[in-house]
Amino acid sequence: MTQKSLPTTPVARLLEGSRVYLRPIHVEDTELYYNTLFDQDVRRMTGTQRSFTKDQIGRYIESKGQDTSSLLLIIALQEDDRIIGDIALQDMDSLNRSANIRIAINEQENQGKGYGTEALVLMLDYGFGICNLHRIELNVYDFNERAIRCYEKIGFQREGVQRDALFYNHQYHDSILMSMLSSEYRVRYVEKRTDSKRLQRFNEKV
């Protein structure tokens, strides 16, 4: 999902990083989202097997605005507002304080540049710090080695393997279950951020 846009009004940004920001998805994004679902590389990496109509996608986007158990956001670049993918917290369970996360960075020119890593950390921070989640999990297919390395680098832990979970391109593939707990996230990111701010304030005084 890639698009160059020249907004005439300020973009409503929910989460902002140094290179990307996350904003709500709108019905106006239907065409873009629809075309992405027919990109062969995106379909393979996400295990998308079904075909969809544009009307179905439009209704899906509208329904997401009413779904309190999920949060679907567009990933765009800070430098030019170009849309490069989407990310979602899904199946949020308020009793067990758990959720599933998924992300798609579209087109190879946008992959391997750290955009997905930044978007994931932004969404994890929102999930643990705002939604008060305790556990966030994801599934990744065994052939998606780049994504697996990215998730492990961020701090996700492997929990198990769902054998032959996906049938795609004439063969079965395993799905790897990974997760992160709120305590693990805070040690890895929040405490380091706090220590960095303390050090900065100390250096400013001396």
Buried (B, 14 or more C-beta within 10 A) or exposed (E): BBBEEEEEEEEEBBBEBEEBBBBBBEEEBBEBBBBBBEBEEBBBBBBBEEEEEEEBBBEBBEEBEEEEEBBBBBBBBBEEBBBBBBBBBBEBEEEEBBBBBBBBBBBEEBBEEEBBBBBBBBBBBBBBBEBEBBBBBBBBBBBBEEBBEBBEEBBBEEEEEBEEBBEBEEEEBBBBBBBBBBEBBBEBBBEEEEEEEEEEEEEEEE
